[in-house]
Amino acid sequence: MVRNININIALYIFMKGSMIWNLQRYSSLVILVYLVYVSSFIITTQGPISFFDWTKFFLSFQTRFFTSIACIFMLLHAYIGLWTVGTDYLTERTLGFLNKSLSKIANLMRKMYLFAFVMLGIVYLVVILYIIWI
């Protein structure tokens, strides 16, 4: 019971409309800056890019660090989008419109949906950071 209250308090504090709107927009800007960074390497490299050029670029500390930050912001961006879809469409009202029996399990479905994409995001983050830094 206490854990459920703590989760609800955290969601209330961090998942307010203006907060998630700003996080979504700023995370997309970070992703854009990262794409410009990688694109500038591709454009400014003289001649064809060899395997060694590409490896040297991605093994530099700056690129590893920036790639890590970009991946974290990509997952944050995806989390906000998926959270919004779940809270908009996995409700008693919307599922009850389709089928009355679905409306009875809407909260369970939303929690399972949230758990699934949070766990998948954590796995993705761990694997990505492992690949980048090891």
C-alpha positions in Angstrom: 0.0 0.0 0.0 2.8 2.5 0.9 4.7 1.6 -2.2 1.7 2.2 -4.4 1.2 5.6 -2.7 4.8 6.5 -3.3 4.5 5.6 -7.0 1.4 7.7 -7.3 3.0 10.7 -5.6 6.1 10.4 -7.9 3.8 10.3 -11.0 1.8 13.2 -9.7 5.0 15.3 -9.2 6.8 14.4 -12.3 4.1 13.6 -14.9 2.3 16.9 -15.0 1.2 18.2 -18.3 3.6 21.1 -18.7 6.5 19.0 -17.3 6.0 16.1 -19.7 5.4 18.5 -22.6 8.7 20.3 -21.9 10.6 17.0 -21.4 9.3 15.6 -24.6 10.3 18.7 -26.6 13.8 19.1 -24.9 14.5 15.4 -25.4 13.8 15.7 -29.1 16.2 18.7 -29.3 18.9 16.7 -27.7 18.3 13.9 -30.2 18.4 16.4 -33.0 21.7 17.9 -31.8 23.1 14.3 -31.6 22.0 13.6 -35.2 23.7 16.9 -36.3 26.9 15.9 -34.5 27.1 12.5 -36.2 26.0 14.0 -39.6 28.7 16.7 -39.3 31.3 13.9 -38.9 30.0 12.2 -42.0 29.9 15.4 -44.1 33.2 16.8 -43.0 35.2 13.6 -43.5 37.3 13.8 -46.6 36.8 10.9 -49.0 35.0 7.7 -48.1 34.7 6.9 -44.5 36.8 3.8 -43.6 36.1 1.4 -40.8 39.1 2.9 -38.9 37.7 6.4 -39.2 34.3 5.3 -38.0 35.8 3.3 -35.1 38.1 6.2 -34.1 35.1 8.5 -34.1 32.9 6.3 -32.0 35.6 5.2 -29.6 36.4 8.8 -28.6 35.2 9.8 -25.1 33.1 12.7 -26.4 31.1 10.6 -28.8 30.6 7.8 -26.3 29.4 10.3 -23.7 27.1 12.1 -26.2 25.8 8.8 -27.5 25.0 7.7 -23.9 23.1 11.0 -23.2 21.3 10.8 -26.5 20.2 7.2 -25.8 18.9 8.2 -22.3 16.9 11.0 -23.8 15.6 8.7 -26.6 14.3 6.4 -23.9 12.8 9.3 -21.9 11.1 10.5 -25.1 9.7 7.1 -25.8 8.6 6.6 -22.2 6.6 9.8 -22.2 5.0 8.9 -25.6 4.1 5.4 -24.4 2.9 6.6 -21.0 0.6 9.1 -22.8 -0.8 6.4 -25.0 -1.4 4.1 -22.1 -3.1 6.8 -19.9 -5.2 8.0 -22.9 -6.4 4.7 -24.3 -6.1 2.0 -21.6 -8.9 3.4 -19.4 -12.2 2.0 -18.2 -14.0 4.5 -20.5 -12.2 3.8 -23.7 -11.9 0.1 -23.3 -15.5 -0.1 -22.0 -16.6 1.5 -25.3 -15.1 -1.6 -27.0 -16.3 -4.2 -24.5 -17.8 -4.0 -21.0 -15.6 -6.9 -19.7 -12.4 -5.1 -20.9 -13.4 -2.0 -18.8 -13.2 -4.1 -15.6 -9.5 -5.0 -16.3 -8.5 -1.6 -17.8 -6.4 -0.6 -14.7 -4.6 -4.0 -14.7 -3.9 -3.8 -18.4 -2.5 -0.2 -18.1 -0.2 -1.3 -15.2 1.0 -4.4 -17.2 1.6 -2.1 -20.2 3.5 0.3 -18.1 5.5 -2.4 -16.5 6.4 -4.0 -19.8 7.7 -0.9 -21.5 9.6 0.3 -18.4 11.3 -3.1 -18.1 12.0 -3.1 -21.9 13.4 0.4 -21.6 15.7 -0.6 -18.7 17.0 -3.6 -20.7 17.6 -1.4 -23.7 19.5 1.1 -21.7 21.7 -1.4 -20.0 22.5 -3.2 -23.3 23.2 0.1 -25.1 25.4 1.5 -22.3 27.2 -1.9 -22.1 27.9 -1.8 -25.9 29.0 1.8 -25.9 31.4 1.6 -22.9 32.8 -1.9 -23.0 
